[in-house]
């Protein structure tokens, strides 16, 4: 089987497939968009790691975002449908149906709510039965989610008994919450995100280079948060905690990194100014050098009020950077005994944990080095990219073998 050339009417399609890939299991991924995010990053890592043995076609319901070019560099086929955020178009749905007919996937893997609903329904209409949904969210509080998103969640709960063969949740918390909302509990399988220990590793050279570029003193304790600006990420919690540390006379620098985390964000700038900590914080916005950013830190802080399986914790830990995190989603599972877990929305507790971490680093460098090593070892043992890849591969082969049309024979060839 060979993947098709892109449909000419789409200026956002690109092909990296080659004829020698014929006969491999074909996986079509449908995702809401390809901007920075945990699900998008997991999709990229998964496709990149298995592109040699499986055939992938990635379909974005919206636009290219930041990951389309990265996927194409890995010879992964990418299509974008150009639908507006929060709105479906007939042309987009029609094109999605045609793509399924052209690609002829053995299995469709969808990512996030809207892609689960739209990708699931359209792929079934196109004749695909091996459908796997992806859940990458665990906070369904109406105060922090759009009403339209919650309507999609409700619709997916009803369809979950009939449409997907499996539902992959990236965290135990996400699986539990969605099962309680009516999703078919017997279809869930938890697959933790996995990380490359080659891309994310301790790197003293990149640490020194970035700290020098940012005019950070060598002996300055630097903490940071890598997250988009979003109510669930709760930057306000972090800023209030840092204000407490400032009043205590704790010396620190702080790097804030992520989409919307820049000087143009008036809300964030005002929060920092009102807290009186502007001199200690650098707003870096979106960056492509996250491993270097993690290496520049001494401590990574996750102040969120809602998460599923936050990638940034494992990425920091893989770089040998201990973490302080709020107890949301699977953060305690990720951190284990290597860092500090505090209640969400409690800046005093967050400040105390940060202070304890910085005190240990200053008081007992040997203990701090052991902690850093334990961080990396935990990611290597529990959250490696290889474990994630193996889990997804097993799920795909299983649903293909269960579906009609000779899927079992193809699964055997792929596994060999």
Secondary structure, DSSP 8 states (H G I E B T S, - for coil): -------TT-TT-B----GGGTTS-EEEEEES--SSSHHHHHHHHHHHHHTTTSEEEEEESS--TTHHHHHHHTT-EEEE----TT---HHHHHHHHHHHHHH--SEEEEESHHHHHHHHHHHHHTT---EEEEE------GGGS-HHHHHHHHHHHHHTTTS-SEEEESSHHHHHHHHHTT--GGGEEE----B-TTTSS--HHHHHHHHHHTT--TTS-EEEEE--S-GGG-HHHHHHHHHHHHHHT---EEEEESTT-STT-HHHHHHHHHHT-GGGEEEEES-S-HHHHHHH-SEEEE--S--SS-HHHHHHHHTT--EEEES-TTHHHHHTTSSEEE-TT-HHHHHHHHHHHHHHHHH-HHHHHHHHHHHHHHHHHHSBHHHHHHHHHHHHHHHHHHSTTTHHHHHHHHH-
